[in-house]
Amino acid sequence: MDPAQHLDRTGDVLVTDGRIAALDPNARAPGTPVVDARGLIVCPGLIDIHVHLREPGAEHKETIETGTRAAAAGGFTAVACMPNTKPAIDTVETLTLIIERARAVGSCRVYPVATITARREGIELADVAALRRHGAIAFSDDGDGVENDDLMRAAFQQAKDLDVVLIQHCEYKSISAGGVMHKGAVSDRLGLPGLDRASEDRMIERDIALMRETGARYHVAHISTAGAVQLVRDAKAEGLPITTEVCPHHLLLTDEACTERDPNTKMHPPLRSAADVDACKAGLVDGTIDCIVTDHAPHAADEKAKGFLAAPPGIVGIESSLALVLKAFPDASPMGWLGLIHRMTVAPAEVLGLEVPTLSPGRPADLTLIDPHAKWRIDPVAFHSKSRNTPFSGWGVVGRPVATFLGGRLSHCLDSEDRRLEWRKAAIN
């Protein structure tokens, strides 16, 4: 399956020297290693444009090595890492450190997102031009929204000049300050401080107005409210260069999941109401929401053990992403498998201006092999990530990436007793 070519057919893929050589080859050289992928989907490698690798500064939660290994296990051949590290990705030195570290130990391609403002403090712009020249793929203060109107206007103008996308964590802290979960009937019942959906919606409104002024490209991170989805839908209808993303947890869980005060249900933006979930699902289906991301946010067990009020928000998700989307949309309907793969390959690449992934001859053999019928149970103990913070532990799911190839090299293969997956790994490494 190749969304870029609208290709959905049975056949073989021939890989030579790390690149796609042909589709449906009639012959292969004697001794060519063969991966038996009968019954599997072979597609371009999945891309997640919103992950937290925690390095530098919080290596006890995750590292570039463990985070990219987890990504490969989730079927991903490329990720974009967010800049809320310590120090933040606001200097060329930190940016270069991440790029070089990823080249040395990464199990997938890593595209760093640098900060919009220095130190993510929202006071002055970072040296966006220098960061862009040295490899920043996009800019964001993720974890915080840029609240100052004049500063954000200047950021939009620089982004326009550099032809780069701004990724906004849409939240006015003046509205959301102190909130630990979605503000509504459930937070009232639990007696927990609520995070008003207006904090998200109003920043999007402000940024759309700035986009009209400047014409810069703008991407709404981890969208979560019905109002936000409609704002994006209307802006697209107006012809503005706006895109957005959604996480699997915002397609599956509502604020009712917080009833037991499990810190693994605390995330930012929070789990919203059933109406918000329905709006996000509808937006993904109709194309208002462009792509699926995980917002993979590892936290150590002792940090999450502090209780719902004190625990940091966020969950890991990169190893269970595809299965959870399929849980929200069984059998990939109504998008269909091709549509689902598009939202996890072509669409995220287009948001960041990356080369569109495809199985066309001559392109890098970044491949994901998916068993659409695999039944399995999410077990955090088996994660490749350093962290285990997920509300989906024990969930039964269907559909799973079983092998990932990066540039023709096997970067992950699922250990399984399923006879179809006995692939003689040594022969294809």
C-alpha positions as semicolon CSV with decimal commas, in nm:
position;residue;x (nm);y (nm);z (nm)
1;M;0,000;0,000;0,000
2;D;0,140;0,335;-0,106
3;P;-0,086;0,638;-0,055
4;A;0,144;0,864;-0,257
5;Q;0,079;0,646;-0,564
6;H;-0,277;0,548;-0,468
7;L;-0,140;0,195;-0,479
8;D;-0,318;-0,097;-0,311
9;R;-0,231;-0,432;-0,461
10;T;-0,067;-0,767;-0,393
11;G;0,294;-0,806;-0,504
12;D;0,663;-0,803;-0,419
13;V;0,899;-0,519;-0,334
14;L;1,260;-0,553;-0,446
15;V;1,519;-0,366;-0,239
16;T;1,875;-0,311;-0,362
17;D;2,148;-0,117;-0,180
18;G;1,900;0,029;0,066
19;R;1,659;0,162;-0,196
20;I;1,343;0,047;-0,367
21;A;1,452;-0,117;-0,692
22;A;1,117;-0,236;-0,827
23;L;0,762;-0,332;-0,742
24;D;0,629;-0,669;-0,857
25;P;0,969;-0,782;-0,983
26;N;0,956;-1,078;-1,220
27;A;1,295;-1,206;-1,114
28;R;1,558;-1,164;-0,848
29;A;1,924;-1,254;-0,834
30;P;2,003;-1,598;-0,694
31;G;2,062;-1,584;-0,322
32;T;1,862;-1,266;-0,266
33;P;1,728;-1,276;0,092
34;V;1,349;-1,299;0,103
35;V;1,112;-1,169;0,368
36;D;0,793;-1,371;0,360
37;A;0,532;-1,098;0,403
38;R;0,229;-1,298;0,292
39;G;-0,079;-1,171;0,472
40;L;0,094;-0,848;0,573
41;I;0,068;-0,488;0,457
42;V;0,392;-0,343;0,321
43;C;0,386;0,038;0,323
44;P;0,621;0,336;0,348
45;G;0,767;0,378;0,695
46;L;0,540;0,554;0,945
47;I;0,626;0,908;1,055
48;D;0,546;1,068;1,393
49;I;0,603;1,443;1,400
50;H;0,542;1,492;1,773
51;V;0,756;1,296;2,018
52;H;0,962;1,376;2,327
53;L;1,300;1,201;2,335
54;R;1,401;1,382;2,660
55;E;1,769;1,402;2,568
56;P;1,944;1,618;2,675
57;G;1,852;1,673;3,037
58;A;1,605;1,399;3,129
59;E;1,776;1,078;3,022
60;H;1,623;0,896;3,319
61;K;1,291;0,914;3,129
62;E;1,411;0,848;2,774
63;T;1,712;0,884;2,548
64;I;1,750;0,926;2,176
65;E;1,864;0,564;2,162
66;T;1,573;0,416;2,360
67;G;1,313;0,651;2,212
68;T;1,405;0,574;1,854
69;R;1,421;0,202;1,934
70;A;1,066;0,234;2,067
71;A;0,971;0,422;1,750
72;A;1,105;0,143;1,530
73;A;0,905;-0,108;1,736
74;G;0,596;0,101;1,666
75;G;0,660;0,089;1,292
76;F;0,812;0,437;1,263
77;T;1,109;0,517;1,043
78;A;1,111;0,891;1,124
79;V;1,017;1,114;1,416
80;A;1,028;1,486;1,491
81;C;1,144;1,554;1,846
82;M;1,007;1,844;2,049
83;P;1,238;2,111;2,198
84;N;1,133;2,112;2,565
85;T;1,457;1,944;2,668
86;K;1,703;2,077;2,927
87;P;1,854;2,286;2,784
88;A;1,586;2,359;2,530
89;I;1,668;2,327;2,161
90;D;1,725;2,701;2,124
91;T;2,092;2,707;2,023
92;V;2,286;2,563;1,734
93;E;2,501;2,371;1,984
94;T;2,206;2,182;2,135
95;L;2,052;2,125;1,794
96;T;2,379;1,983;1,660
97;L;2,418;1,758;1,963
98;I;2,079;1,599;1,895
99;I;2,142;1,557;1,523
100;E;2,480;1,393;1,579
101;R;2,354;1,174;1,862
102;A;2,063;1,053;1,646
103;R;2,298;0,966;1,361
104;A;2,515;0,766;1,600
105;V;2,257;0,565;1,794
106;G;1,916;0,625;1,636
107;S;1,696;0,344;1,508
108;C;1,501;0,586;1,290
109;R;1,546;0,925;1,126
110;V;1,522;1,214;1,375
111;Y;1,414;1,566;1,276
112;P;1,461;1,817;1,560
113;V;1,204;2,089;1,621
114;A;1,367;2,402;1,770
115;T;1,209;2,661;1,996
116;I;1,022;2,969;1,882
117;T;1,147;3,172;2,179
118;A;1,474;3,169;2,369
119;R;1,466;2,915;2,653
120;R;1,094;2,867;2,579
121;E;1,029;3,166;2,803
122;G;0,802;3,356;2,563
123;I;1,002;3,678;2,602
124;E;1,224;3,702;2,294
125;L;1,258;3,507;1,974
126;A;1,527;3,242;1,942
127;D;1,774;3,277;1,655
128;V;1,530;3,106;1,422
129;A;1,728;3,174;1,106
130;A;2,048;3,015;1,242
131;L;1,860;2,716;1,381
132;R;1,690;2,664;1,047
133;R;2,023;2,676;0,861
134;H;2,165;2,410;1,091
135;G;1,884;2,161;1,057
136;A;1,576;2,260;1,256
137;I;1,277;2,116;1,070
138;A;1,014;2,337;1,240
139;F;0,968;2,563;1,544
140;S;0,758;2,527;1,858
141;D;0,759;2,613;2,229
142;D;0,574;2,286;2,288
143;G;0,458;2,254;2,646
144;D;0,376;2,624;2,637
145;G;0,195;2,846;2,393
146;V;0,345;3,179;2,285
147;E;0,099;3,417;2,451
148;N;0,244;3,757;2,356
149;D;0,068;3,878;2,041
150;D;0,354;4,095;1,910
151;L;0,610;3,820;1,968
152;M;0,397;3,564;1,790
153;R;0,340;3,806;1,502
154;A;0,717;3,842;1,467
155;A;0,755;3,464;1,477
156;F;0,498;3,427;1,200
157;Q;0,683;3,682;0,987
158;Q;1,017;3,501;1,032
159;A;0,853;3,168;0,954
160;K;0,710;3,315;0,636
161;D;1,050;3,451;0,532
162;L;1,217;3,115;0,601
163;D;0,931;2,906;0,456
164;V;0,908;2,694;0,771
165;V;0,610;2,584;0,978
166;L;0,530;2,701;1,331
167;I;0,387;2,432;1,560
168;Q;0,182;2,582;1,840
169;H;0,093;2,428;2,175
170;C;-0,237;2,613;2,191
171;E;-0,301;2,714;2,548
172;Y;-0,346;3,043;2,730
173;K;-0,213;2,979;3,080
174;S;-0,419;3,274;3,204
175;I;-0,724;3,058;3,133
176;S;-0,588;2,711;3,206
177;A;-0,357;2,786;3,502
178;G;-0,394;2,528;3,779
179;G;-0,603;2,287;3,574
180;V;-0,513;1,919;3,594
181;M;-0,794;1,773;3,384
182;H;-1,071;1,885;3,150
183;K;-1,304;2,139;3,307
184;G;-1,655;1,995;3,313
185;A;-1,899;1,778;3,501
186;V;-1,637;1,512;3,579
187;S;-1,383;1,756;3,725
188;D;-1,663;1,910;3,932
189;R;-1,764;1,568;4,061
190;L;-1,406;1,478;4,148
191;G;-1,331;1,816;4,300
192;L;-1,027;1,861;4,075
193;P;-0,924;2,191;3,914
194;G;-1,040;2,204;3,554
195;L;-0,860;2,309;3,237
196;D;-1,103;2,508;3,025
197;R;-1,123;2,419;2,655
198;A;-1,137;2,794;2,588
199;S;-0,762;2,812;2,659
200;E;-0,703;2,607;2,344
201;D;-0,971;2,757;2,125
202;R;-0,882;3,121;2,188
203;M;-0,515;3,081;2,104
204;I;-0,608;2,914;1,777
205;E;-0,841;3,205;1,702
206;R;-0,559;3,453;1,770
207;D;-0,310;3,259;1,559
208;I;-0,548;3,228;1,266
209;A;-0,578;3,607;1,265
210;L;-0,197;3,637;1,262
211;M;-0,179;3,382;0,983
212;R;-0,409;3,598;0,774
213;E;-0,171;3,892;0,825
214;T;0,150;3,709;0,738
215;G;0,059;3,410;0,520
216;A;0,294;3,185;0,722
217;R;0,236;2,811;0,760
218;Y;0,087;2,711;1,094
219;H;0,030;2,375;1,261
220;V;-0,193;2,314;1,564
221;A;-0,032;2,058;1,795
222;H;-0,234;1,778;1,959
223;I;-0,581;1,918;1,890
224;S;-0,842;1,816;2,149
225;T;-1,161;2,023;2,140
226;A;-1,464;2,037;1,914
227;G;-1,427;2,414;1,891
228;A;-1,066;2,383;1,779
229;V;-1,155;2,131;1,510
230;Q;-1,419;2,367;1,372
231;L;-1,179;2,662;1,377
232;V;-0,930;2,464;1,169
233;R;-1,203;2,343;0,936
234;D;-1,320;2,700;0,873
235;A;-0,964;2,828;0,825
236;K;-0,896;2,558;0,566
237;A;-1,215;2,650;0,384
238;E;-1,081;3,006;0,376
239;G;-0,767;2,879;0,205
240;L;-0,526;2,950;0,491
241;P;-0,212;2,733;0,522
242;I;-0,316;2,561;0,845
243;T;-0,270;2,198;0,944
244;T;-0,326;1,999;1,260
245;E;-0,269;1,663;1,429
246;V;-0,446;1,438;1,678
247;C;-0,327;1,176;1,928
248;P;-0,481;0,830;1,967
249;H;-0,575;0,901;2,330
250;H;-0,790;1,193;2,218
251;L;-0,974;0,954;1,984
252;L;-1,036;0,686;2,247
253;L;-1,064;0,826;2,599
254;T;-1,284;1,089;2,762
255;D;-1,245;1,272;3,092
256;E;-1,442;0,987;3,253
257;A;-1,113;0,792;3,237
258;C;-0,983;1,024;3,512
259;T;-1,245;0,902;3,761
260;E;-0,999;0,674;3,940
261;R;-0,741;0,954;3,953
262;D;-0,485;0,737;3,774
263;P;-0,188;0,968;3,698
264;N;-0,154;0,788;3,364
265;T;-0,480;0,952;3,256
266;K;-0,334;1,297;3,326
267;M;-0,213;1,456;3,004
268;H;-0,186;1,794;2,840
269;P;-0,408;1,884;2,663
270;P;-0,636;1,679;2,887
271;L;-0,879;1,407;2,799
272;R;-1,193;1,593;2,694
273;S;-1,565;1,523;2,675
274;A;-1,735;1,264;2,455
275;A;-1,846;1,544;2,221
276;D;-1,484;1,653;2,178
277;V;-1,375;1,297;2,104
278;D;-1,648;1,262;1,842
279;A;-1,542;1,591;1,682
280;C;-1,178;1,480;1,665
281;K;-1,275;1,151;1,505
282;A;-1,496;1,325;1,252
283;G;-1,220;1,576;1,177
284;L;-0,970;1,301;1,110
285;V;-1,208;1,126;0,873
286;D;-1,307;1,435;0,674
287;G;-0,950;1,564;0,642
288;T;-0,978;1,863;0,874
289;I;-0,718;1,690;1,092
290;D;-0,423;1,607;0,871
291;C;-0,223;1,350;1,061
292;I;-0,190;1,123;1,363
293;V;0,085;1,175;1,621
294;T;0,156;1,028;1,962
295;D;0,290;1,318;2,173
296;H;0,507;1,039;2,318
297;A;0,586;1,182;2,665
298;P;0,790;0,945;2,883
299;H;0,796;0,996;3,261
300;A;0,970;0,789;3,528
301;A;0,756;0,571;3,756
302;D;0,841;0,771;4,070
303;E;0,726;1,092;3,899
304;K;0,390;0,948;3,804
305;A;0,359;0,796;4,154
306;K;0,321;1,143;4,304
307;G;-0,055;1,127;4,251
308;F;-0,294;1,291;4,009
309;L;-0,245;1,650;4,130
310;A;0,135;1,646;4,146
311;A;0,228;1,400;3,869
312;P;0,358;1,543;3,541
313;P;0,115;1,520;3,248
314;G;0,181;1,294;2,951
315;I;0,192;0,933;2,837
316;V;0,409;0,712;2,619
317;G;0,242;0,605;2,298
318;I;0,478;0,540;2,012
319;E;0,477;0,158;2,049
320;S;0,098;0,125;2,056
321;S;-0,011;0,410;1,828
322;L;-0,127;0,215;1,523
323;A;-0,320;-0,042;1,727
324;L;-0,497;0,228;1,927
325;V;-0,604;0,415;1,615
326;L;-0,744;0,087;1,486
327;K;-0,924;0,051;1,820
328;A;-1,090;0,386;1,755
329;F;-1,154;0,294;1,390
330;P;-1,188;-0,086;1,361
331;D;-1,051;-0,222;1,034
332;A;-0,932;0,135;0,958
333;S;-1,285;0,226;0,848
334;P;-1,423;0,469;0,744
335;M;-1,085;0,598;0,623
336;G;-0,979;0,261;0,486
337;W;-0,628;0,128;0,527
338;L;-0,490;0,351;0,253
339;G;-0,640;0,658;0,419
340;L;-0,506;0,560;0,761
341;I;-0,156;0,500;0,624
342;H;-0,174;0,836;0,443
343;R;-0,236;1,009;0,777
344;M;0,069;0,838;0,927
345;T;0,309;0,880;0,632
346;V;0,232;1,128;0,355
347;A;0,041;1,385;0,561
348;P;0,296;1,429;0,843
349;A;0,577;1,452;0,585
350;E;0,389;1,725;0,402
351;V;0,334;1,922;0,724
352;L;0,709;1,943;0,783
353;G;0,806;1,977;0,418
354;L;0,984;1,642;0,411
355;E;1,019;1,429;0,100
356;V;0,694;1,240;0,067
357;P;0,742;0,872;0,158
358;T;0,662;0,630;-0,121
359;L;0,751;0,290;-0,261
360;S;0,861;0,442;-0,592
361;P;1,181;0,294;-0,738
362;G;1,491;0,484;-0,638
363;R;1,356;0,600;-0,304
364;P;1,501;0,492;0,033
365;A;1,366;0,156;0,147
366;D;1,202;0,287;0,465
367;L;0,930;0,025;0,511
368;T;0,677;-0,083;0,769
369;L;0,525;-0,430;0,761
370;I;0,188;-0,453;0,935
371;D;-0,015;-0,755;1,038
372;P;-0,370;-0,617;1,022
373;H;-0,511;-0,921;1,202
374;A;-0,259;-0,961;1,486
375;K;-0,433;-0,983;1,822
376;W;-0,221;-0,873;2,115
377;R;-0,233;-0,713;2,458
378;I;-0,054;-0,389;2,541
379;D;0,211;-0,472;2,801
380;P;0,422;-0,176;2,920
381;V;0,679;-0,415;3,066
382;A;0,767;-0,518;2,711
383;F;0,812;-0,159;2,587
384;H;1,146;-0,056;2,440
385;S;1,093;0,289;2,589
386;K;1,254;0,360;2,926
387;S;0,913;0,465;3,062
388;R;0,589;0,277;3,116
389;N;0,333;0,555;3,173
390;T;0,029;0,450;2,971
391;P;-0,342;0,425;3,055
392;F;-0,377;0,144;2,801
393;S;-0,195;-0,128;2,995
394;G;-0,374;-0,460;2,946
395;W;-0,589;-0,341;2,658
396;G;-0,660;-0,604;2,394
397;V;-0,598;-0,465;2,045
398;V;-0,586;-0,584;1,685
399;G;-0,331;-0,481;1,423
400;R;0,043;-0,442;1,474
401;P;0,364;-0,343;1,297
402;V;0,577;-0,658;1,290
403;A;0,889;-0,534;1,111
404;T;1,048;-0,202;1,027
405;F;1,321;-0,138;0,769
406;L;1,530;0,179;0,763
407;G;1,716;0,227;0,438
408;G;1,673;-0,141;0,364
409;R;1,817;-0,245;0,702
410;L;1,601;-0,429;0,951
411;S;1,559;-0,187;1,243
412;H;1,295;-0,391;1,428
413;C;1,141;-0,735;1,400
414;L;0,872;-0,859;1,635
415;D;0,959;-1,177;1,822
416;S;0,659;-1,403;1,776
417;E;0,553;-1,764;1,782
418;D;0,339;-1,697;1,476
419;R;0,486;-1,917;1,200
420;R;0,438;-1,644;0,941
421;L;0,690;-1,430;1,128
422;E;0,972;-1,685;1,149
423;W;1,196;-1,491;0,917
424;R;1,549;-1,608;0,987
425;K;1,660;-1,264;1,101
426;A;2,025;-1,336;1,031
427;A;1,949;-1,370;0,660
428;I;1,796;-1,024;0,628
429;N;2,010;-0,820;0,867
